[in-house]
Amino acid sequence: MFRPTEWGSSKGSTTTRRLFAIGALTITAVAATSLPASADSDGLTAHASASVIGQGTDGAGHSEATWPDNAGPNTSGPVTTVPLSDTVDFGQGGGMQSVSTTTSPYDASALSGFIGSDGQVTFDRADGGFAPASVDLLAYLKKGGTDLSDALVDEATLRLGLGGSEVITRNGQVIDQDGVGGLGRYRLGQTDLELGSPKVKEAAAQMYDAVGRLDDVTETQVNSLLDLTKLTSALPTGGSVTARVHSDMQDQVFKRLLAQPITTKNKVLTVDFSTGRATLHLDQLLHGEEVVDGPLLPGQTVRPGDPTGLNSQAPNTEIIDDEIYPMIAETIHDLIDEVVTIAVGSVAGALGSVTVDFTATLKGILNSTAVSTWSVNLMGSQVKPATCTSSGLAGPALCTVLTAVVNTAVVPLATKLLVPVRDFLLSDAGANLYGLAIQDLKTGMMTAPLRAAIDPFLQTLAQNVSLQLNAQRPQTCTAPDGTRRTSGLQLSALSLAFRRAAAGPRLDFGNAEASAKCDGTWVG
């Protein structure tokens, strides 16, 4: 699905002839084609440099190694300060450090990772976790001069679970350690785009209104299915029974919808209607097969040829591009399906809030009447006991008769008659009626405000921001006999660039760079 795009051209400049390791986060405000100058400008020996967080190669957690005078392994210190703290939140570095090593002019390694229990920098954290980091994209875009006056979001945060990256040169050639994603290796734990928007809250209001139609369906069906003639026949001559149905499921069902965030079955989108936040799980977009209720059941290939998984992507994979919009539109539709499913599924637990108010009337001589009232909910519980009021000279006597009949025969019969009514509402036929009642949630009532919040901001991102996975820039060495091999590689697990094509500022996460001695000529 995602088209790999170039990180930048790689010309045969002497500035790239070195071994260089960048640690967990590099903040670079220069062109992507530019590399910091190396101590080894003639390319005759290996050099390594690393920083966990910094400007270029300098910064917090810096390490450096040069063959043979300072071969290493040299490990950086812990991160104590975070640059650009108004846009990037990296805490205290999540235990990430870097190490640079050279063992010959042709063999070297650069690693950004985690400090293990033995004090060594490792590629994977012992507990399998990742270092949390976040980028305030609104602030980031504003710094770049992007006009956000028409944006319908008031929060846009990129949340990352950072791992590390590693580049190794062996016998003068960069190796592939894990067999996926090209040379080198990288790790990310998550890539979420969290959006806050009043449009999401607007969708919640529309959802509340729609849920109210469940009450309308319930009242209509109970009124049509309840057989009052059987109740009337149980009364003495001259008696009659009426019923009034009152359904109050709206608040209860809506509360269920707000109880926790709702996630689509493909795990791409989560919306918390109680807070007005929508989260796009960008890592879940990277599936060559469709996710159905958790595991892949069975493999349905929807993007043939695409690798599956956050850490298996081809070099320079763009996450946010013009191909994301139809996927998000489809996912929003799937979200509404989930809303409808939850709402309809909540009916069973809310039937106790549907009350049937019965009135039995008995007329006698001398214009005397007795009126008995009681209430039963659809779960069969009598929520209001029978009471009787009378009028006329014979009214009290009529009340005595009516109350006895109601309590001994009519109330039990009414409760019994509600059972098939309840069963119908809980049947597939009833579920279909409820689903149809809120069908327009799928045709614009909720989809329109959600897309109004998400689509324009994604378009702004795609126009101004490049978010690349496995961002790579290889360096090729051509030997005197004409053979070529990759002897240098710059690798970022994730690269966030503002207007990358125009050489805008860059945020690189989980980086390593290495180049070995080239017995020949460097080419791009």
TORKE-232916 format. One record per residue (C-alpha): z, y, x. Coordinates in nm, 2 decimals. Each point is the difference from the previous one (the first is absolute). Layout:
REM residues N
zz,yy,xx
Z,Y,X;
...
***
This chain:
REM residues 524
zz,yy,xx
0.00,0.00,0.00;
0.11,0.26,0.26;
-0.26,0.12,0.24;
0.11,0.02,0.36;
-0.05,0.34,0.14;
0.00,0.12,0.36;
0.32,0.15,0.15;
-0.21,0.20,0.24;
-0.26,-0.05,0.27;
0.10,-0.16,0.32;
-0.20,0.14,0.29;
0.03,-0.11,0.36;
0.24,0.28,0.10;
0.24,-0.05,0.29;
0.27,0.12,-0.23;
0.00,-0.34,-0.17;
0.02,-0.21,0.31;
0.36,-0.11,-0.01;
0.26,-0.21,-0.18;
0.19,0.21,-0.25;
0.25,-0.11,-0.27;
0.09,0.23,-0.28;
0.32,-0.10,-0.19;
0.09,0.00,-0.37;
-0.13,0.35,-0.09;
-0.23,0.24,0.18;
-0.07,0.34,-0.15;
-0.33,0.13,0.14;
-0.15,0.33,-0.09;
-0.32,-0.05,0.20;
-0.33,-0.17,-0.06;
0.00,-0.37,-0.05;
-0.25,-0.03,0.29;
0.24,0.15,0.25;
0.24,-0.20,0.20;
0.28,0.15,0.22;
-0.09,0.01,0.37;
0.10,-0.30,0.21;
0.17,-0.01,0.33;
-0.28,-0.24,0.09;
-0.30,0.22,-0.03;
-0.23,-0.23,0.20;
0.09,-0.31,-0.19;
0.10,-0.20,0.31;
0.34,-0.10,-0.12;
0.19,-0.06,-0.32;
0.23,0.25,-0.16;
0.23,-0.03,-0.30;
0.18,0.26,-0.21;
0.18,-0.02,-0.33;
0.20,0.22,-0.24;
0.17,-0.10,-0.33;
-0.04,0.34,-0.15;
-0.16,0.30,0.17;
-0.28,0.24,0.05;
-0.27,-0.20,0.19;
0.16,-0.22,0.26;
0.31,0.21,0.04;
0.29,-0.01,-0.24;
0.30,-0.20,-0.11;
0.02,-0.35,0.13;
-0.25,0.05,0.28;
-0.08,-0.28,0.25;
-0.25,-0.02,0.28;
-0.13,-0.25,0.26;
-0.27,0.02,0.27;
-0.13,-0.28,0.22;
0.12,-0.06,0.27;
0.25,0.29,0.06;
0.18,-0.01,-0.34;
-0.11,-0.34,-0.14;
0.28,-0.04,-0.26;
0.09,-0.14,-0.24;
0.13,0.34,-0.09;
0.18,0.04,-0.33;
0.04,0.33,-0.19;
0.33,0.12,-0.13;
0.10,0.03,-0.36;
-0.15,0.27,-0.23;
0.24,0.28,-0.04;
-0.22,0.27,-0.15;
-0.29,-0.01,-0.24;
-0.28,0.26,0.03;
-0.15,0.16,-0.31;
0.31,-0.09,-0.20;
-0.12,0.22,-0.29;
-0.28,-0.24,-0.06;
0.11,-0.33,0.16;
0.32,-0.19,-0.06;
0.06,-0.27,0.26;
0.37,0.00,0.01;
0.12,-0.10,0.35;
-0.31,-0.20,0.07;
0.10,-0.32,-0.18;
0.10,-0.17,0.33;
-0.35,0.04,0.13;
-0.07,0.05,0.37;
-0.29,-0.06,0.24;
-0.07,-0.18,0.32;
-0.28,0.03,0.25;
-0.08,-0.26,0.27;
-0.27,-0.05,0.27;
-0.01,-0.31,0.21;
-0.33,0.05,0.18;
-0.30,0.24,-0.01;
-0.14,-0.23,-0.27;
0.31,-0.11,-0.20;
0.22,0.22,-0.21;
0.16,0.03,-0.34;
0.11,0.28,-0.23;
0.24,-0.07,-0.28;
0.17,0.20,-0.27;
0.26,-0.20,-0.19;
0.36,-0.07,-0.06;
0.30,-0.05,0.23;
0.12,-0.36,-0.03;
0.36,-0.13,0.05;
-0.08,-0.06,0.37;
-0.10,0.36,0.04;
-0.37,-0.07,0.04;
-0.27,0.16,-0.20;
-0.16,-0.25,-0.23;
-0.31,0.01,-0.23;
0.19,-0.13,-0.31;
0.35,0.11,-0.11;
0.25,-0.29,0.00;
0.07,0.03,-0.37;
-0.37,0.02,-0.08;
0.05,0.36,-0.13;
-0.18,0.32,0.08;
0.10,0.36,0.09;
-0.02,0.23,-0.31;
-0.20,0.31,0.03;
-0.14,0.25,-0.24;
-0.25,0.29,0.01;
0.01,0.29,-0.25;
-0.37,0.01,-0.08;
0.03,0.32,-0.20;
0.15,0.18,0.29;
-0.25,-0.16,0.24;
-0.30,0.11,-0.21;
0.14,0.35,-0.03;
0.04,0.02,0.37;
-0.37,-0.08,0.03;
-0.09,0.28,-0.24;
-0.09,-0.22,-0.30;
0.01,0.18,-0.34;
0.23,-0.19,-0.22;
0.03,0.26,-0.28;
-0.18,-0.23,-0.24;
0.19,-0.31,0.10;
0.19,-0.18,-0.28;
0.25,-0.15,0.23;
0.33,0.14,0.12;
0.08,-0.27,0.24;
-0.23,-0.21,0.23;
0.18,-0.21,0.26;
-0.16,-0.26,0.22;
0.27,-0.27,0.06;
-0.05,-0.24,0.29;
0.17,-0.30,0.14;
-0.09,0.04,0.37;
-0.03,-0.29,0.24;
-0.16,0.02,0.34;
-0.32,-0.05,0.18;
-0.09,-0.17,0.33;
-0.30,0.01,0.23;
-0.03,-0.24,0.30;
-0.26,-0.01,0.27;
-0.03,-0.33,0.18;
-0.23,-0.04,0.30;
-0.15,0.34,-0.08;
-0.07,-0.07,-0.37;
0.18,0.09,-0.32;
0.10,-0.32,-0.19;
0.05,-0.09,-0.36;
0.35,-0.13,-0.04;
0.00,-0.11,-0.37;
-0.37,-0.07,-0.09;
-0.01,0.26,-0.28;
-0.11,0.36,-0.02;
-0.18,0.01,0.33;
0.16,0.06,0.35;
0.37,0.07,0.03;
0.24,-0.04,-0.28;
0.20,0.23,-0.24;
0.26,-0.02,-0.27;
0.08,0.20,-0.32;
0.24,-0.10,-0.27;
-0.12,0.21,-0.28;
-0.22,0.30,-0.09;
0.11,0.17,-0.32;
-0.12,0.33,-0.14;
0.27,0.14,-0.23;
-0.11,0.27,-0.25;
0.21,0.21,-0.23;
-0.17,0.18,-0.28;
0.08,0.15,-0.33;
-0.31,-0.19,-0.13;
0.19,-0.32,0.04;
0.28,0.14,-0.21;
-0.26,0.11,-0.25;
-0.12,-0.36,-0.01;
0.36,-0.11,-0.07;
0.01,0.23,-0.30;
-0.32,-0.14,-0.13;
0.14,-0.35,0.05;
0.30,0.09,-0.21;
-0.21,0.13,-0.28;
-0.21,-0.32,0.01;
0.30,-0.23,0.00;
0.10,0.17,-0.33;
-0.29,-0.17,-0.17;
0.17,-0.33,0.06;
0.25,0.12,-0.27;
-0.29,0.08,-0.23;
-0.14,-0.35,0.04;
0.34,-0.16,-0.06;
0.08,0.19,-0.31;
-0.35,-0.07,-0.15;
0.02,-0.37,0.08;
0.35,-0.06,-0.13;
-0.08,0.19,-0.32;
-0.31,-0.21,-0.06;
0.15,-0.34,0.10;
0.34,0.02,-0.17;
-0.01,-0.18,-0.34;
0.23,0.20,-0.23;
-0.09,-0.19,-0.31;
0.21,-0.29,0.12;
0.30,0.23,0.04;
-0.06,0.15,-0.35;
-0.01,-0.35,-0.15;
0.35,-0.07,0.14;
0.15,0.29,-0.20;
0.11,-0.01,-0.36;
-0.25,0.10,-0.27;
-0.07,0.37,0.03;
0.05,0.01,0.38;
-0.25,0.12,0.26;
0.00,0.03,0.39;
-0.17,0.26,0.22;
0.00,0.03,0.38;
-0.05,0.27,0.25;
-0.08,-0.09,0.36;
0.10,0.22,0.29;
-0.11,-0.09,0.35;
0.16,0.18,0.29;
-0.14,-0.19,0.30;
-0.17,0.30,0.17;
0.29,0.11,0.21;
0.10,-0.36,0.09;
-0.35,-0.10,0.11;
-0.05,0.33,0.19;
0.33,-0.05,0.18;
-0.13,-0.34,0.11;
-0.32,0.16,0.14;
0.21,0.25,0.19;
0.25,-0.25,0.12;
-0.18,-0.07,0.32;
-0.33,0.09,0.17;
-0.30,-0.19,-0.13;
-0.23,-0.16,0.25;
-0.35,-0.13,-0.07;
-0.08,-0.37,0.05;
-0.21,0.07,0.30;
0.29,0.19,0.16;
-0.21,0.31,0.07;
0.17,0.25,-0.23;
0.37,0.06,-0.10;
0.10,0.27,-0.24;
0.35,0.11,-0.08;
-0.04,0.18,-0.33;
0.37,0.11,0.01;
-0.05,0.21,0.31;
-0.37,0.09,-0.03;
-0.10,-0.18,0.32;
-0.30,-0.22,0.08;
-0.02,-0.21,0.31;
-0.33,-0.13,0.13;
0.06,-0.30,0.23;
-0.29,0.06,0.22;
0.06,-0.32,0.20;
-0.06,-0.20,-0.32;
-0.35,0.14,-0.02;
-0.08,-0.20,0.31;
-0.06,-0.33,-0.17;
-0.32,-0.20,0.02;
0.14,-0.19,-0.30;
0.16,0.11,-0.32;
0.37,-0.02,-0.03;
0.12,-0.15,-0.33;
0.37,0.00,-0.09;
0.11,-0.01,0.36;
-0.17,-0.27,0.21;
-0.37,-0.04,0.01;
-0.07,-0.23,-0.30;
-0.25,-0.15,0.09;
-0.22,0.21,0.22;
-0.23,0.23,-0.19;
-0.22,0.18,0.25;
-0.05,0.35,-0.12;
-0.11,0.15,0.33;
-0.19,-0.27,0.18;
0.02,0.03,0.38;
0.30,0.23,0.00;
0.30,-0.11,0.20;
0.32,-0.05,-0.19;
0.33,0.16,0.11;
0.12,0.32,0.15;
0.01,-0.14,0.35;
-0.34,-0.17,0.00;
-0.23,0.29,-0.04;
-0.31,0.08,0.20;
0.01,0.28,0.25;
0.00,0.35,-0.15;
0.04,-0.10,-0.37;
0.02,0.30,-0.22;
0.26,-0.06,-0.28;
-0.08,0.31,-0.21;
-0.37,0.06,-0.07;
-0.23,0.04,-0.29;
0.01,-0.37,-0.08;
0.37,0.02,-0.09;
-0.05,0.19,-0.33;
-0.15,-0.28,-0.21;
0.27,-0.23,0.12;
0.27,0.24,-0.09;
-0.16,0.07,-0.34;
0.00,-0.38,-0.07;
0.36,-0.03,0.13;
0.12,0.28,-0.24;
-0.16,-0.19,-0.28;
0.18,-0.31,0.11;
0.33,0.20,0.01;
-0.05,0.09,-0.37;
-0.05,-0.37,-0.07;
0.34,-0.06,0.16;
0.15,0.28,-0.21;
-0.14,-0.15,-0.32;
0.12,-0.35,0.10;
0.35,0.13,0.07;
0.01,0.20,-0.32;
-0.12,-0.29,-0.22;
0.23,-0.24,0.19;
0.29,0.24,-0.07;
-0.04,-0.04,-0.38;
0.20,-0.33,-0.01;
0.30,0.17,0.16;
-0.02,0.30,-0.23;
-0.03,-0.17,-0.34;
0.37,0.05,-0.05;
-0.08,0.37,-0.04;
-0.22,-0.07,-0.30;
0.21,0.04,-0.32;
-0.09,-0.10,-0.36;
0.20,0.20,-0.25;
0.01,-0.20,-0.33;
0.08,0.14,-0.34;
0.07,-0.22,-0.30;
0.02,0.16,-0.35;
0.14,-0.16,-0.31;
-0.03,0.17,-0.34;
0.21,-0.07,-0.31;
0.09,0.13,-0.34;
0.07,0.35,-0.09;
-0.22,0.13,0.29;
0.25,-0.15,0.25;
-0.12,-0.09,0.35;
0.14,-0.15,0.32;
-0.16,0.06,0.34;
0.08,-0.21,0.30;
-0.11,0.09,0.35;
0.02,-0.19,0.34;
-0.19,-0.01,0.32;
-0.12,-0.28,0.23;
-0.18,0.02,0.33;
-0.29,-0.22,0.10;
0.22,-0.22,0.21;
0.18,-0.10,-0.32;
0.32,0.19,0.05;
0.15,0.19,-0.29;
0.05,0.35,0.14;
0.13,0.15,-0.33;
0.20,-0.20,-0.26;
-0.09,0.01,-0.36;
0.15,0.28,-0.20;
-0.04,0.08,-0.37;
-0.01,0.32,-0.20;
-0.02,0.01,-0.38;
-0.07,0.23,-0.29;
0.06,-0.03,-0.37;
0.27,-0.16,-0.21;
-0.10,-0.36,0.11;
-0.07,0.10,0.36;
0.32,-0.13,0.16;
-0.05,-0.34,-0.16;
-0.36,-0.01,0.11;
0.12,0.08,0.36;
0.23,-0.29,-0.01;
-0.28,-0.24,-0.10;
-0.25,0.15,0.23;
0.23,0.00,0.31;
0.08,-0.37,-0.05;
-0.37,-0.09,-0.03;
-0.11,0.21,0.29;
0.27,-0.13,0.24;
-0.04,-0.36,-0.09;
-0.37,-0.04,-0.06;
-0.22,0.31,0.07;
0.13,0.10,0.35;
-0.04,-0.35,0.14;
-0.34,-0.03,-0.16;
-0.11,0.33,0.14;
0.11,-0.10,0.34;
-0.19,-0.32,-0.03;
-0.32,0.17,-0.12;
0.00,0.23,0.31;
-0.03,-0.31,0.23;
-0.38,-0.05,-0.06;
-0.05,0.37,0.03;
0.17,0.01,0.34;
-0.19,-0.31,0.11;
-0.33,0.17,-0.08;
0.09,0.31,0.19;
0.08,-0.21,0.30;
-0.31,-0.21,-0.03;
-0.33,0.05,0.19;
-0.14,0.16,-0.32;
0.29,0.25,0.00;
-0.04,0.07,0.37;
-0.37,0.07,-0.07;
0.09,0.25,-0.27;
0.24,0.18,0.23;
-0.25,0.00,0.29;
-0.27,0.15,-0.23;
0.25,0.27,-0.11;
0.04,0.14,0.35;
-0.36,-0.09,0.11;
-0.09,0.36,0.06;
0.24,0.01,0.29;
-0.28,-0.18,0.18;
-0.27,0.24,-0.12;
0.12,0.33,0.12;
0.35,0.08,-0.13;
0.16,-0.12,0.33;
-0.29,-0.06,0.23;
-0.12,0.36,-0.02;
0.32,0.17,0.12;
0.05,-0.27,0.27;
-0.35,0.03,0.14;
0.04,0.38,-0.02;
0.29,-0.03,0.23;
-0.14,-0.26,0.25;
-0.38,0.04,0.02;
-0.02,0.37,0.10;
0.26,-0.03,0.27;
-0.17,-0.32,0.14;
-0.33,0.20,0.01;
0.18,0.28,0.19;
0.14,-0.26,0.24;
-0.34,-0.16,0.05;
-0.16,0.33,0.07;
0.26,0.12,0.25;
0.19,-0.30,0.13;
-0.10,-0.31,0.18;
0.24,-0.29,-0.02;
-0.11,-0.27,0.24;
0.15,-0.34,0.05;
-0.04,-0.17,0.34;
-0.16,0.31,0.15;
-0.17,-0.10,0.32;
-0.20,0.16,0.28;
-0.12,-0.25,0.25;
-0.12,0.08,0.36;
-0.27,-0.22,0.15;
-0.04,-0.07,0.37;
-0.35,-0.10,0.12;
0.00,-0.20,0.32;
-0.26,0.04,0.27;
-0.17,-0.32,-0.13;
-0.04,0.16,-0.34;
0.27,-0.20,-0.18;
0.22,0.19,-0.24;
0.36,-0.05,-0.10;
0.26,0.20,-0.18;
0.24,0.12,0.26;
0.18,0.27,-0.19;
0.12,0.05,-0.35;
0.19,0.26,-0.20;
0.16,-0.15,-0.31;
0.20,0.16,-0.29;
0.14,-0.22,-0.27;
-0.05,0.30,-0.23;
-0.17,0.33,0.07;
0.03,0.29,-0.24;
-0.23,0.29,0.08;
-0.07,0.33,-0.17;
-0.38,0.05,-0.01;
-0.06,-0.26,0.27;
-0.37,0.07,0.03;
0.08,0.36,0.09;
0.26,-0.11,0.26;
0.29,0.11,-0.21;
0.37,-0.09,0.08;
0.10,-0.36,0.00;
0.31,-0.21,-0.06;
-0.03,-0.34,0.16;
0.25,-0.27,-0.08;
0.07,-0.32,0.20;
-0.22,0.07,0.31;
-0.09,-0.16,0.32;
-0.27,0.07,0.26;
-0.10,-0.19,0.31;
-0.28,0.00,0.24;
-0.04,-0.19,0.32;
-0.20,0.05,0.32;
-0.37,0.00,-0.05;
-0.21,-0.14,0.28;
-0.31,0.18,-0.13;
-0.07,0.27,-0.24;
0.19,0.11,-0.31;
-0.21,0.04,-0.31;
0.08,0.09,-0.37;
***
